[in-house]
Every structure is written in C-alpha cells, then in structure tokens.
Amino acid sequence: MSGDTTWVHDPSIAREDGTYHLYSTHDGIQHRTSTDLQHWTRAAPVFAEPPAWLTQEAPVGKGDIWAPDISRWGGRWHLYYSTSEFPAGSLPTRNSAIGHATAVTLDPSSPDGGWTDHGPVLRSRGQLLDADRSGWNAIDPAVVLDDDDRPWLTWGSNYDGLFLQPLQPDGTLDPSVPPVNLARRELVTDNIEAPTILKRGDWWYLFASFDLCCFGMNSTYNVRVGRSASLTGPYVDRDGRPMLDGGGTKVLAAYGNVLAPGHQTVLHEGDNWWLIHHWYNPAHDARPELGIRPLDWDADGWPVARGWSPATL
C-alpha cells in the first residue's frame, strides 16, 4: 500500500459509489479514502471537535474517542465509537461509553455530507482492578445484520468479555432483549476485545483480538475466531472449545516484521474476503500501520489470514 497508512489503529471500512472509506483511531476518529484498497489519502476527521457529551461521560483524562465502526442500514450510515477515562499516572478505568452518529453519505464534500451525533447508547462504570470484575467495558462497538437485516451491536473488552444486543431503528439498544455474553477469558488481565461478527454459508463467525494492544514493541495482539450456527451463539473454536471458556482459533499472529496484528474487521465483496487490521512496524519505531490482506477459507470452513506463515490451507 502507499499514501497515508501510518498511525492507523482500530480500522473499520465501507465502500460507497466506488470509494472505500476507512475510519480509524488517532487523535479522534480519522478518515481516509481509496479507490483500490492500495492508495490511501487522508480526509477530514469525522468530528472537528469531540462531541460535547464526552465531558460528562469521561471527564478525567484524554476525553478521546476511538474504535469506530461503520455500517449501513435503515437508509443511513451509522458510526459507533468509544470513549473512556484515562486518569494521568494510573490505569484506565471502566468509566466508558459507546456513542452513535449518522450520515446520509460518507463523502464529506457532498452537500449532504457530515455526521450528526446522537450521544451515548451504552455505558459502564468501575475501575480496571475492581473486586467485582463482572459485566462489560463499554468500548469496541461493531454492528452485524442478522438474516432479517436487523442490526445488532456487539462490544466489549476484558471483564466478562464480549456482548451482543439488538438495536432499535433509531440506533439505540433494544431494552426488551437482554444482552448476550458471547466470549470471555478467565482473568481480567487476559485481554479479549474488538469483536467482529459475520456470516458465511450456514455459520456465524465471531472474530476477536486477544492479548495486549497499544504497547508498541511490547504489544502481543493476535486475531482469534469461533463459529456458531446461531448469531447469538454459542461460539466454539476449531477444537470445540467454547469462546465463553477462553476458546478461539488463531487466524493471524505476529510473523516476520508484522508485530501484534489485531482489532480486525472483515470486508466482503463478491468472492473476495479481506481482513483489515492494524499492526506495529518495528522498522518505523513500532508505529501502528494499516494492514489489508485476503482472508482465505480452508476445506472445513475456517478462516486463515493470507501471508501468516504458520497457516496451511
């Protein structure tokens, strides 16, 4: 790839009228465009200023927003994103929230361009090392459409892991359906986050990122997957281990100069499946960079990221 592909964390992608739009984390929500998935140009960020509600939800620390997810349903584009408190000199808190914005078009130069923010749709509260480590951390949102094109929101990081709940037409969570716990790991220090759900054939696949993100050369991120005959689970890995019990088949991990690939999303176009993720480049001071690679499927229907050296098809 060429162009503006560095300082890309947590990428999410969509295509509109022949142009790919990539949204990612770094000093707010960045926006890049390409017509071929190879050459990337920076566009204006989603928000010129952070939405005002952030000062109430996360008043301590950076007040940053990150981990955007782009989806289209109900005749509009929807962007969900995260915020959390990061007090100076201490561990991050679980005082987090997921926000929601909509747009008519992804083209910022269009007369109909621009995002309308609708505020938070989900919250969590607590410290990272609270004695009560149950429940969720309200970050890392992603939308999946079910077989009836109804949108569901999945989210989570650490604690009880990853959750799923349907959305209402206005983009808020449906309170009549309780959230479903999809995946978790035993210890709060065993990271699991960044869920992505897709359907291929008769199977629903839950992708997640395990281990440590965002520590430069000390990062250990890797991409795992499980599958289920139902959107709401249970999801199990290739060996039959439930993802609710720490299971997850490795799809992509570090190799060569590709360090800690993770926070994945998947783009499906016709016969092509693309795994989009960030990774750290030791040759560039371990800066996060954009990764786009074909996602292959083996004879048993399990995904494998092309280029990962231990993978066999």
C-alpha positions in Angstrom: 0.0 0.0 0.0 1.0 3.6 -0.4 -0.1 7.0 0.8 -1.3 7.8 4.3 -1.3 4.4 6.0 0.6 5.0 9.3 -0.9 5.9 12.7 -3.9 3.7 11.9 -5.5 2.0 14.9 -8.8 0.1 15.1 -9.7 0.3 11.4 -13.2 0.0 10.0 -14.1 0.2 6.3 -17.0 0.7 4.0 -17.5 1.3 0.2 -19.8 3.9 -1.3 -20.0 4.8 -5.0 -16.7 3.2 -5.9 -14.7 4.8 -3.0 -13.5 3.0 0.1 -13.8 4.9 3.3 -11.6 3.9 6.2 -12.2 5.1 9.7 -9.6 4.6 12.5 -8.3 5.8 15.8 -5.6 8.5 16.4 -6.3 11.9 17.9 -10.0 11.4 17.4 -11.6 9.4 14.5 -9.6 9.7 11.3 -11.0 9.3 7.8 -9.1 8.0 4.7 -10.2 7.2 1.2 -9.1 4.9 -1.6 -10.5 3.7 -4.9 -8.4 0.5 -5.0 -7.6 -0.5 -1.3 -4.0 0.3 -2.1 -3.5 4.0 -2.4 -4.8 6.0 0.6 -5.5 9.7 1.1 -6.3 11.5 4.4 -9.7 13.2 4.5 -11.2 15.5 7.2 -11.8 13.8 10.5 -15.3 12.7 11.5 -15.6 15.4 14.2 -13.8 18.7 14.1 -14.3 18.8 17.9 -15.3 16.0 20.2 -19.0 15.7 20.9 -20.0 17.8 24.0 -21.4 14.8 25.9 -17.9 13.4 26.4 -17.2 15.9 29.2 -20.0 14.3 31.2 -19.2 10.7 30.4 -15.4 10.7 30.7 -14.4 14.0 32.4 -11.0 12.7 33.6 -8.1 12.1 31.2 -7.8 12.4 27.5 -11.5 12.7 26.6 -10.6 10.9 23.4 -12.8 8.9 21.1 -11.7 5.8 19.3 -12.5 2.3 17.8 -15.0 3.5 15.2 -17.3 1.0 13.5 -19.1 1.9 10.2 -22.2 0.2 8.9 -25.2 0.9 6.7 -28.8 0.1 7.5 -32.1 1.9 7.7 -31.2 4.1 4.7 -28.3 5.8 6.6 -24.7 5.3 7.5 -24.1 4.6 11.2 -20.9 5.2 13.1 -20.5 3.8 16.6 -17.4 4.8 18.6 -15.8 4.5 22.1 -14.6 6.7 24.9 -13.2 6.0 28.3 -11.4 7.8 31.2 -7.6 7.6 31.4 -6.5 9.4 34.6 -3.0 10.6 34.4 -0.5 8.3 36.0 -2.9 5.5 36.7 -4.6 2.5 35.0 -7.5 3.1 32.6 -11.0 2.9 34.2 -14.1 1.2 33.2 -15.9 4.5 33.1 -16.6 4.1 29.4 -19.3 4.7 26.9 -20.2 4.0 23.3 -21.5 6.9 21.1 -23.5 6.9 17.9 -23.6 9.2 14.9 -25.3 9.0 11.5 -24.7 10.4 8.0 -26.5 10.4 4.7 -23.3 10.0 2.7 -19.7 9.2 3.5 -18.5 11.9 1.1 -17.5 14.9 3.2 -17.5 17.1 0.1 -21.2 16.4 -0.7 -23.8 19.0 0.2 -25.4 16.1 2.2 -22.1 15.2 3.9 -21.3 15.4 7.5 -22.1 13.5 10.7 -24.9 14.1 13.2 -24.0 12.9 16.7 -26.7 11.3 18.8 -24.8 10.8 22.0 -24.2 7.7 24.1 -26.1 4.4 23.7 -24.2 2.3 26.3 -22.3 2.9 29.5 -20.1 1.1 32.0 -18.6 2.2 35.3 -15.8 1.0 37.5 -12.0 0.7 37.9 -9.9 -1.8 35.9 -9.0 -3.7 39.1 -12.3 -3.6 40.9 -13.0 -6.6 43.1 -16.2 -7.0 41.1 -14.9 -7.8 37.6 -18.2 -9.0 36.1 -20.1 -7.2 33.4 -18.6 -5.4 30.5 -16.5 -2.5 29.5 -18.5 -0.3 27.0 -15.9 0.0 24.2 -15.1 -1.5 20.8 -18.5 -1.5 19.2 -19.3 -3.3 15.9 -22.6 -3.8 14.1 -23.8 -7.0 12.4 -27.0 -7.5 10.5 -29.0 -10.7 11.1 -30.8 -12.8 8.4 -33.7 -10.3 8.5 -31.4 -7.3 8.2 -32.0 -6.3 11.8 -28.9 -4.6 13.3 -27.2 -5.9 16.4 -24.4 -4.2 18.4 -21.5 -6.2 19.8 -18.9 -4.7 22.1 -16.6 -5.4 25.0 -13.1 -5.6 26.4 -11.9 -7.7 29.4 -14.1 -8.4 32.4 -16.9 -10.8 31.1 -15.7 -10.2 27.6 -17.9 -9.7 24.5 -21.6 -9.0 24.4 -24.4 -8.7 21.8 -27.7 -6.9 21.8 -30.2 -5.9 19.1 -30.6 -2.2 18.0 -33.8 -0.3 17.5 -34.5 1.7 14.3 -33.2 4.9 15.9 -29.8 3.2 16.7 -30.3 2.7 20.4 -30.2 -0.7 22.1 -33.4 -2.6 22.3 -34.2 -2.9 26.1 -36.7 -5.7 25.6 -33.9 -8.1 24.6 -31.2 -8.6 27.3 -27.5 -8.6 26.1 -26.0 -12.0 25.4 -22.5 -12.8 26.6 -20.6 -14.3 23.6 -17.0 -14.8 24.7 -14.7 -14.2 27.7 -11.4 -15.3 29.2 -10.6 -16.4 32.7 -8.6 -13.5 34.0 -9.2 -9.8 33.7 -5.5 -9.5 32.5 -6.2 -11.9 29.7 -7.4 -9.4 27.2 -10.3 -10.2 24.8 -11.8 -7.3 22.8 -12.7 -5.9 19.4 -15.5 -8.3 18.3 -16.4 -8.7 14.7 -19.3 -11.0 13.6 -20.0 -12.1 10.0 -21.9 -14.8 8.3 -20.6 -17.2 5.6 -22.7 -20.1 4.4 -24.5 -21.6 7.4 -22.1 -20.3 10.0 -21.8 -17.2 12.0 -18.1 -16.3 12.8 -17.0 -14.3 15.8 -13.6 -12.7 15.4 -11.9 -11.1 18.4 -8.5 -9.7 19.4 -6.6 -11.4 22.2 -3.8 -10.1 24.5 -2.1 -6.7 24.5 -2.7 -3.8 22.1 -1.2 -0.4 22.1 2.2 -1.0 23.8 4.4 -0.6 20.7 7.1 -3.2 20.6 5.6 -4.9 23.7 2.3 -5.5 22.0 1.1 -9.1 21.7 -2.2 -8.7 19.9 -3.5 -11.6 17.7 -6.7 -12.4 16.0 -8.9 -15.4 17.0 -12.2 -16.8 15.8 -15.0 -19.2 16.7 -18.2 -20.0 14.9 -21.9 -20.9 15.7 -25.0 -22.0 13.8 -26.8 -19.0 15.6 -25.9 -15.4 15.7 -26.3 -15.4 19.5 -24.0 -18.4 20.0 -22.7 -20.5 21.5 -19.4 -19.9 19.6 -16.7 -22.6 19.6 -13.3 -22.8 18.1 -11.9 -25.5 15.7 -11.1 -27.8 18.7 -14.7 -27.4 20.1 -13.7 -25.2 23.0 -16.4 -22.6 23.8 -15.3 -18.9 23.4 -17.1 -18.4 26.7 -14.4 -20.6 28.2 -11.5 -18.8 26.6 -11.6 -20.6 23.2 -10.5 -19.1 19.9 -8.7 -20.5 16.9 -5.8 -18.3 15.8 -6.4 -16.5 12.5 -3.4 -14.1 12.5 -0.5 -13.5 14.8 2.9 -11.9 14.6 5.4 -13.0 11.9 8.4 -11.5 10.2 8.2 -7.8 10.7 4.5 -7.8 11.4 4.1 -7.3 15.1 0.8 -7.7 17.1 -1.8 -7.6 14.3 -5.3 -7.0 15.6 -8.5 -5.0 16.1 -9.8 -6.6 12.9 -12.7 -6.1 10.7 -13.7 -8.0 7.6 -14.8 -6.6 4.2 -16.7 -9.0 1.9 -17.1 -8.2 -1.8 -18.3 -10.9 -4.1 -15.8 -13.8 -4.0 -13.3 -11.7 -2.1 -12.9 -11.5 1.7 -10.5 -9.0 3.1 -9.1 -8.9 6.7 -8.4 -5.3 7.7 -6.4 -4.8 10.9 -3.7 -2.6 12.4 -0.2 -3.9 13.2 3.1 -2.5 14.6 6.1 -1.9 12.4 9.4 -2.4 14.2 11.1 -0.6 11.2 9.0 2.5 11.9 9.5 2.8 15.7 6.6 0.4 16.2 4.0 2.8 14.9 0.6 1.4 14.1 0.0 0.8 10.4 -2.9 -0.3 8.2 -3.0 -3.9 7.1 -5.2 -5.3 4.4 -4.9 -8.9 3.3 -7.0 -11.6 1.7 -8.9 -13.8 4.1 -8.9 -17.4 2.9 -11.2 -20.3 3.9 -9.9 -23.8 4.4 -11.8 -27.0 3.4 -13.5 -27.1 6.8 -14.8 -23.6 6.5 -12.3 -21.9 8.9 -10.8 -18.5 8.0 -7.0 -18.1 7.6 -5.3 -14.8 7.0 -3.1 -15.0 3.9 0.6 -14.3 4.5 0.7 -15.6 8.0 3.5 -18.2 7.9 2.1 -20.9 10.1 -1.1 -21.0 8.2 -1.8 -24.1 6.0 -4.8 -24.4 3.7 
